[in-house]
């Protein structure tokens, strides 16, 4: 969904690779790099942070891969219910 925000005119997109940078174990934050292939073969990468919510669920932060693994991106609190 994040790629649709960044590139709304893309007709097709597919996840072509997922690199596990920090394994997720539902206790600590996990980090993955997802590579998306768009129309014409162009690829872009996103960093996905998986954050355990302490109740068995998982929250996510997604951002463009800036080469820093989103170290500067704050962990957002879960949405209010």
Beta strands, then each sheet from edge to edge (+ up, - down):
strand 1: 13-22
strand 2: 30-38
strand 3: 43-52
strand 4: 58-64
sheet 1: 1+ 2- 3+ 4-
end
